[in-house]
Amino acid sequence: MSGGRKGLLWGYLAACLLAAAFIAFRLLGGGALDTDIQSLLPAKALKPPIREAMVQAGAAASSRVAMLVSAPTPEQAQLAAADLSKRLKDSGVFVDAAVDGEETARWLFANRNQLRCEPSPADFDAEGAVQASLVQLYSPVAPVSGEMLQRDPFLLTLRLTGCLLPTTGFGAAGEDGAILITGRLTGSAFKLDTQASFTQVVEAWRATHRHDGVTIARAGAAFHAEDGARHARKDISTVGVASTLGIILLLLVVFRRFRALPVTLLVVGAGYLGSLAAVFAVFPTVHMLTFVFGSAFVGVTADYAIYYLSTGPMTRWSDSAERLKMIFRPVTVCMITSAMGFGCLALFGVPIFSQMAVFAVGGLISAWACAFLIVPLFDRAVPEARAERFAGIWTRLEAARGRLSWNAWTLAAFLLVFTAGAAWAITHFSTLDDVRKFQPRSPVLVAEEEAVRKASGIGFSPNFLLSWGPTADAAKAREAAVLAALPPEARGGILAPGRFDPPAAERAATEARIKDSLITPRLPERAALLGIPLAELKPFDAPKAIKLPGWIASLGGESQHLSYLIAPVPESAAPAVIAATKDLTDAAYVSSTGAYSEAFGNYRRKAGFAALAAFVVIGLVLLAIYRRASALSILIAPAMGVAGGVIAASALGTPMSFFSLMGAFVVVGTGADYSILRYEAAIGKRSPLAGLPILITALTAILSMGLLSLSSTYPVRAFGIAVAAGLAISYGLSFIAGYFGGRHVREA
């Protein structure tokens, strides 16, 4: 090894050690990994404060859960529900609705004279308040005490509870004595660790009571998110095992040496090391699904090891310097164009795909360096007899591959099928942007959620009224104006945070109205009715420094110098809210699923232009390297591969989506490699990789990523179909680049 190569080797090893230390530091420091699925959502497609409000509203709505416990007898149901409540409380991941209820009751009591049920202070109905208090006063189940009557003689706290809080059915509910447990999770329902902790408690409880005839109906996003994540992990694990076994078998059949496996794994590991170091260096947190992408990335980084290993039997293990010289140029060009293709993922503006782009580029560079600096140390010369035997096997495999070459009939048949497929795709083309259809919901959970809704009236609508302004008071004023324009039946079902904490001026106006129209003129009469001396009544006495309940505070925030409020809206009130906000510039009805579906649709369209940009960039790089127009023929096969992915998806009934076009970038970056190697060989650059090595790398890529097309999860399946069909066609048509390269040489 020359002195220059030794210096590069030691430098690379030092960089690997520093990278490993840096990765360990980031992981041990905590906060480096993000498991929140909402981080996958597009960052730029939604204008602030809509995105921030959607994430915040989604977190608040998704954290709510409800469980309906049933048993053969009411007593059994009560005991089982108490056991579940205790387990959930002890776990630390669940807060019972009773806790929030107590905080809300204290807040309403402390602010009872400054809040109202009516749209404006002038609308306050003193007579209605009196009549409502009489109903509560004589109700046998109303929570009324002597102390409360002294400080709240008109029971304004109970009146506010009835009008500001939508009816939810919290508490005991259901037929046959079923018990309803409601509350919220302390962490995001979309975080994998929260899902695991919560569902483990519920499943352990179910295992304990399974033989007692106890059943549970579950409702909430946490259950659906955990079910989806579990199915995705199962799919990925199954595909990962199958692809790994397939790659191992392929390498053993081709190279007939066990050493090929650890050498290939070494390059894959080096690529993973470079990927982690790059992504941790650029991003403060990295989403877990980036590492899922890494499992599919194995087939790409393994190519560099396969290219060098292939030169062994091809040259009967000649000097490593000679072997490196044969492949350095074409493999380096492949690495650059692949990095360009994967790097275009960053054009989407979606955080996780930007992470994937950095992950891929860092891994490609590190794996490429490992293949040229480390692998030659482990794949040295073998005894002459074995070299001849392995070379003979390679020659026979190469001959078998050669028989797969195109002829006029097979090419005509392919073009006929491709044209027919294109016609089918054009007439049956469809798209899918609706996030609700990306993964089927469990029919079991859907049925359980419906049972909870029927028994308790609890719903989990993700839609809301968003009001904003330059100040918090301006946002509250706008929310109040929208609510005032709604009919009473629609307004009553909306949980509006501004009604719990109105602006100071509105508070003062409400308090003056209540004092002048209710307390001052009617307090003596109420004292006589209650039998309490007038001097002992303290209607304006209220505790000081009561904190706004956390769940109410979570329905507001700030974004880019704007304050906003989130008011969850039931489906029944949606038409009225849409009509009331139609022409407003500081309020809007927001459907989270609709907005995100629209965002994914916008990115699907932009991704098409981004894919074209990737072709343009790679084409410019090829022109700069080869300085001949015939080099653009390299792009024909991957372009046909991208089109083939669309056709295959249409034929299999899989709509085009954002994830399909993400797979197209893999085809652009990886599929171009096959044509580059053919082109290099055709123009006389002594590239030995134009035959069997290309087939091996194509098969490893299809095995590692294409098998994702078997997944039951739509995004994973769409990605897999695009990659499998695209890479197969890219490999099959890579001869076109060789043809144009050879013709250029002949004409020269």
N, C-alpha and C positions, 0 to 999 in steps of 0.2 A: 504494500500500500504506500502510495506517495505521501510526502510530507504534507501536501495541501489537503489530501483526503483525510489524513489523520487529524489535522487541525479541525476540519469540518465535523469529523466523527466525535471528537471530544467536545466540541462546541454543542453539537446536537444532544449528546448525553447530558451535558451540564444543563441545557435548556429543559430536558425532560425531567431532571431532578428538581429544578426550580419550579417547573409546572406542577409536579406532583405535590411539592410542599405548599404551593399557592392554593391548589385545589383543596388540600387537607385543611388549610387555614380557613378558607371560605366555608367549608362544610361544618367544621367544628365551631366556627364563630356563630352559627345559627342565622336564620333569616335568609339563607341563600336559595332555598327551594320554595317554589310557589305551587300550591296544589289547588288553587281556586280556579274552577272552570270558567268563571266570568272573565278571567284574564285573557281568554281566547278571543274575546269579542273585539271587533274592529275599533281602533282608537280614534280614527280621524273621520269616520263616516258620519258621526253624530256630533252636532254642534253643542258646545257647552251652553247652558248647564244641563242639557238633556242627557248626555252620556253619564255625567256624575250622578244625576238624579236617578237614572235608570239602574245604575249599579247599586246605589244606596237603597232605592225602593226594592230592587230585587233581593238584596241582602235581608231587608226587613221582612219582606213577604215570605222568602224562602226559609227563613229561620223558624217560622211558625209550624208547629206540628200538632196534630190531634190524634188521639188513640181512644177507640171505643172498646171497652173491655166487657165481654159477655160471659155468662156462666149458667149452668143449670139452675142455680138459685140466686136471688139477689144477694144473699149473705156471702156466697162464694165470689160473686163478682166484686163485692165491696172489699173483701180480703185480698183478692188478686190485684185489684187496682191499687190498693194501699201498698202492696209489696212492690209493684212497678214504680209507683211514685217515689218510694224510698230509694230504690235502686238508681233511678234517674237523678234524684237529688244528690246522692252520694257520689255519683260519677263526675259531677262538676260541669257537665256539658249541657245541662237542661235547667231552665228556670221555669217553675210552675206559674201558670197564669195568675194564681192568687197573689204572688209577689208583686207583679205589675199592677194588679187590681188595687192592692193596698196603697201603693205609691200614688196611683191615679186618684183614689178616694181622698187621700190627704191633700193633694193639690187642688181638687175641686172644692173641698171644704175651705181651704185657706183663701180661695179666690171666688167664693160663691157669689159675692156681691158685685163682682166685676165681669162676670161671664153671663151669657144668656143663651136661650134656645132660639130666639127670634133673629131674623137677618140683620136688624139694626137696632140701636138703643131706642129709637122712637117707636119701634114695633113691640117693645116689651109689653107683655100682657099680664098686668097685675092680677086681674080677676082670674085668669087661667092659672096663674101661679098659686093663688089661694085655693082654688078648687083642686088642683093637683096635690097640694099639701094635705087637704082633708082626706083624699083617697088614701094617701100613704099613712096618714095618722090613724085611720081606722082599719088598716089592713093588718091581718094577724101575722103576716110573714114579713112585713117591712122592717128593716133594721133601724128601728127608732128607739132612742134612749132618752132619759131625762136630761142628761148633760147636753145631748145634741139639741134638744128642744130649747134649752136655755140660750144656746149660741146660734142656733139656726131655726128659729121658731116657725118659719115658713117652708122648711125642708127644701131649700133651694139646691142643696147638694144632691139630693136624690133626684130632683127634677133635671138637673144638668146631666146626671149619670144616664138618665133615660133618653135624653135627646142628643147628646154629643157623642155617645158611644153607640155604634150600630148594634142591633141585636145579634148575638152570636151563639147564644145557647150554652155559654160556659157553665160548667158544673155538672151535676148528675143529669143524664139524658138517656134517651133510647127506650126501647121496649124491653119488657121482662127484666127491669132493674139493671140494664146495662149502664156502666159508669164511664163518663167521658173525662179523659185527662187531656188538658190543653196546656200549651206553654210555648216557649221559644228556645232555640239552641243558643249557646253562648258563643259559638263560632259560626262561620259561614257553612251553610248546608252543602256548598259545592267544594268544600275542602275535604280531601280524602281522609285526613286524620280525624276530622270532626265526624264524618260519616262512619268511619270505623268504630270510634268510641261509642257513638250513640247506638248504632245498630247492634253492636256486640252486647250492650246492656239489654236491649229489647229481645234479642235472640236467646240470651241466657235465661231471661224471665220466661220466655215461651217454652224453653226446654224443661224448666222446673214445673210448669203448670200444664204441660201438654196432656198428661194422663188424667187431669181433673175435669176435662171437658171445657176448659177455659179457652176462649178464642179472642182474637184482637183484630179490629179493623183499623188500618193506618191511613193517615192523610197528611200530605205535606211533601214539599220538594225534596227533602232530605232522603226520603225513602226511594223516590224515583231516581235521584242522582246516584245513590248507592247501587241500585239495581243496574243502572246503565254502566257505571264504572266497573261493576263486577263482570258483566257480560263482555265489556271491552277488554278487560284484563284476560279473561278466558280466551277470547278470540286471538289476542296478540300472543299469549303463551302458546296456544296450539299452533298458530302459524309459525312462531319463532322456533319451536321444537322441530316442526316438520321441515322448515327451511334449513335449519342447522344440520339436521341429519342428511338432507339432500345434498348440501354443499360438501359435507364430510365424505359421503359416498362418491360424489363426483371427483373430488381431489384424489381419493385413493385409487379410483379406476384409472384416472389419467396419468398420475405420477407414480403410482405403485410404490410409494415411499411414505412411511409414517411421518418422516421429518417435514413433509409438506404441510401437515396440519399445524404443528407449533409455529412454524415460520409464518404461515398465513395469519394465525392468531396474533403473533407478535406485531405484524403490521396493522392489523385491526385494532389491537390495544394501543399502539402508538397513535393511530388516528383518533381513537376515543380520548386519549390523553390530551392531544392538541385541541380537540373539540371542546373539552371541558375547560381547559385553560383559557381558550379564546372567549367562550361565552361567559365565564365567570369574571373575566377581566373587563368585558364591555358592559354587562348588565348587573345591576345590584341584586336582582333575584331572577331565578331561572325556573320556568314552569316545568313540572314533572313530565308533561307530554313531549317536551323537547327530547327527553331521553327515550321516549317511545319511538320518536322519529329516528333516534340513534340506532335502535335495534334494526330498523329497515336500512340504515346507512351502511351496515356491515358489508353488504354485497358490493358496494362501490369501493370502499377502501381496500377490500381484499384483492381487487384487480391488480394493484401495483405489485403485490407479492407474487401473484400468478404470472404476471408478465416476466419477472426476473426468473422465477422457477422454470418457466417454459424454455428459457435459453439453455438450461442444463442438458436435457436430452436432445435438443436441436443441434447443439455444438459438441455433444459428448463431453460436457463439462470442461470447456476450454478455460483459459485464464479469465478471472473475474473482470479484469479491466477490459478485455475484449468483449465480454458479454454485456457489460454496462454500456460500452460504446455503441453496441448494436441497438439498444432500446432507449437510451437517455433522451434523445431528441423527440421521438414520437410520443413517449409516455409523458414527457414534460408538457408538450403541446396539449395532450389530453387533459392533464391536470389543470392547465390554465383555462381551457374552454369549459371544463366541468365546474370550476370555481365560478366562472362567469354565469353559467346557467343557474347554479344553486344560489349565487349571490343575488339574483334578480328576485328571489323570494322577499327580500327586504323592501322591494318596491311597494308591497301591499299596505304598509303602514300598520299592520297588525303585530302587536308585540311578540307573540309567540313565533310568528313566521320570520320576524327579524332575528329572533334568537336562533331559529333553525338555519337561517342563512349564515350567520356567524359560526354556528356549530359545524356546518358542512365545510365552509372554507377553511377553518382552522384544522379540521380533521383531514381534509385532502392534502394540505401542505405538509402536515406532520407525517401522514402515511407515506406520501411520496418521498420525503427525506429518509424515513426509516427503510424503505425499499432499496434505496441506492447507497445508504451508508451502513446499515446494520445487516440486512439480509445476506449480502455477499459473504459475510463472516461465517454464516451458518450453512451455506450451501456450496461447499467446496467440492473438489474433484472426488470422484468415486473410482473404485477399482475398474480397470479396463474392461473386464468381462461383464461386470454389471452395467457399465456405461453402454456397452454394445447392446445388451439385452433391453435396457430401458429405451435406448434410441430406436431399437427395432419396434418396440411397442408403440412408441410415439409415431413412427413412420406409418404403421398400420392404421392408427387412429386418424392421422392426417389424411391418409388415402380414403378412409371411410367418410370423413368430412368432405373431401373433394367430390365425392359422388353426390353430395347434396347440392351441388352447384345448379344454377338456373340454366334452363334451356328455353328455346322459343315457346314450347308448349306450356311449360310450368309458368313462365313469365306472363304469357297470355292469359292463362287461367287465373293467376293472381290478380291481374289488372281487371279481368271480368268480375271477379268476386268483389274486388275493392270498389269498382264502379257501381255494382249492384248495391253494395253496402252503403255507399255514399248516397245513392238515390233513396234507399230506405231511411237513412239517418235524416235526410232533408225533409222527407214526408212525415217522419215520426219523431222529429226532434222535440225535446222537452227539457225544461230546466227545473231545478229544485232549489229554492232559496228559503223556504219555510223551515225555520229552526225546529219547529215542533215535529217535523217529519224526519229529522236527521236520524233519530233513533226511536223505534217503536216503544210505546209505553207498555209496561207490564199489564196485561189484562187483569191479573190478580189484584194489583195495586189500584187500578182504575175502579174495579168493582168495590174494593174496600173503601176507597175515597168517597164513592157515591153513597155507600152505606152510612158513613160518618155524616155526610151532608144531609141526607134525609133524616137522620136521627137528631141532629143538633142544629142544622142551619148554617154550619160553618162553611165558608167558601174561601178559596185561595186565589183571588183574582190578581194578576200581576199588573193591571192597568191602573192609571192614576191621573189626577189633575195636577199639572205642574204650573206653579205661579212663580214669577220671578220679578226682581226689581233691583235698583241700585242699593237699597237698604232692606233690612229685614222688615221694617214697618211697611215699606212699599210693597213687598211681596205679600205680606199679610192683607194689605188693603186690596190688592188685586184679587186674592183668593176670596175675600169676603164679598167683593162685587160680583164675582162669578157665581158664588153660592146664592146670593140674593136674587139672581136672575133665573134660578132653577125652580121648578115646581116643588112643593113641599115633599111629595113622595120620593123624588130623586134626591133632594138635599138630605133627607133623613138617613139615607144609607151610606153617606160619604163621611169618612173619618178625616176631618179637616184639622190639621195641627194649629192653624191660625185661630180657631175658635177656642182652643184651650189656653192660648197665650196671645191675646190681641195686642195691638199697639197701645201705648200709654194713654193717648188721647181718647181712644175708644173705651179703654178701661174706665177712665174718669167719667165719660158720658154715660156709660152703662150704670156705674155706681150711683150717679146723680139721679138717673131715671128710676132705679129701684128704690132709692131712698125717698124720692118725692112721691112716687105713685103707689108704693107698697108699704114700706116699713113705717114711715112717719104717720100716714093716716090710718093704718090698719093694725099697728102694733098693740094699742090698748085692747082692742077687741080680741086679738089673738091671745093676749095675756089672760084675759077673763076666760076664754075657752079652755086654755091649758091649765088654769088654776094656779098660775105662777105669778107672783107679784111682779108688776111692771118693772120695778127697779132691779129685779134679778135677771131680766132678759138682757142679753148682750149681743144683739144681732150683728154688730160690726167687729166683734172680737174675733181675731184670727191669729194663728201662729205665724211667727216671722221666719223668713229665710227658708221657706219650703222650696226644695229643688224641683225643677221641671222633670217629670218622669222620663226615664231614659228612652222608653219606646216612642214618646212624643218628640223628644229632642232628635231622635234618629230620622225623623221625617222632615228635616231641614238641613241646609248647609250653604256653602259659598263656593263659587266657581268663577274665576277670572273677574273678580270685583262685582259679581252679581250674587245676591242672596236669593235662595229659592225655597219653596215649600212643596212637599209631596203629600197629596191627599188621595189615598187608595179609593178607587171607584168600583162599585159592583157592576156586573154586566148589565143589570137592569137600568142603571142610571147613565150608562155610556151615551146613548143617543142624545139625551138632554145636555150633557156636558160638552159633547162634540158641537152641538148647535150653539151653545153659549160662548164657546171659545173660537168659533170659526174665523172671525175677523180680528182677533186680538193679536198683538205683537208681544205681549208679556204674560201670556198664559196659553196652555195647550193641553189637549187630552192626549196622553201618551199610552200607546199599547206597546209594551216591551217586546213581545214576540213580533209584532208587526214592524217595529222600528229596526230590530235586529235582522229580520228577514229582508227588509229593504236595504239595509247596510250590506248584507252578504250578496244581494243581487247587484248592487253597485260595484262591489269588489270583483264579482264574477266578470262583469263587463270590462272593468279596468284590467283584470288579469289577462284577458285576451290581447289587449294592446301591449301589456308588459311582456307577454310571450313573444310578440313580434319584435319588441325592443331587444329581447335577449338574442333573437336570431340576427338582428342588425349588429349588435355589439360583437357577437362571436364572429360574424362575417368580416367585420373590420379587423379583428385580431388575426383571422386567417389570412386576409390580404396583406397585413403588415408582416406576417411571418413568411409566407410563401411568395409574395410579390407576383402573383399570377392569378388571372381571373378564374382559371379552372379550379382553384381552391374552393370557390363557392359551391362547387358540386358536393362538397362535404355536407352541406346543409340539406340536401335533397332527402336523404334517408330519414334524418330525425324529423323533418317537416312532414313527411309521409307517416312517420310514426305517431306524431301528435294527432294527425287527422285520423289515423287508424284507431287510436284510443277513443276518439269521439264515436266512430262507427261501431266499435265493439261495445261501448257502453249502450248505445242506442239499440243494438241488436239484442243485448241482454236485458233490456227494459230498465236501465239505470239512467236517470235524468242527468243532464249536464249541470255541474255546480262549481262552486268555488274550489272544492276539494279535487274535482276532476282536473281543473286547470293547474292546481298545485302539482299534480302528478305529471302534467305536461312539462313542467320545468325540469323534472328529473329526466324525462325523455330527451329534452334539448341538451342538457348538460352531459348525460351519460351516453345517449345514443350517438352523439357526434363523435365519441371516441372510436367507435367501430369504423366509421368512414375515414377518420384521420389516419388510422393505422393502415387501412387499405391504400389510401392516397400516398402515404409515405413510401410504401413498398413500390407503388407504381411509378413514382418519380425517381426511383433509383437511390433512395436513402438507406438501403440495406436493412430495412425494417423486417425482422423475421416474424412479426406478430400478426401478419395479415391473414393467417389461416386458423389453425386450431386454438391458439390463445384467445382470439376474439370470441369464438364460440364458447369457450370455458367461462370467460368473464360475463358474457351475455346470460348464460345459464345461471351463474351465481347471483346476478342482479335480479333475474326473474324469480329465482327461488326465494331470495331474501325480501323482495318488495312486491313482486307480482302475486305471491300467494295471499297477500292481504285482500285480494279480490274475493276470497272465500269468506270474509268476515260477514257477520250478520248486522254489523253497525254500518249505516249508510256512508258516512264520511270515509271510513277506512276502506270499505268496498269500492267506492268510486275512485279513490286514489289508486288502489291495487289494480283495477281494470285498466285505467289509463296507463299505468307503468308497464303492466304485463304485455298488453297489446302493442304499446308504443315501442318498447325495447325489442320485442320479437320482430316487428316490421323494420325497425332501424337496423337491426343486424342483417335481416334478410336482404335489404336493399343497399347495404353498404358497398356492394360491388360497383355501384354507379360511380362512386368517387374514384375507385381504382380504374374504371374505364376512362373517365375524363383525364385523370392524371397520366395514364399511359398514353392517351391520344396526344396530350400536350407534349410529352417527351418525343413521340414519334414525329410530330409536326416540327418540333425544334430541330 
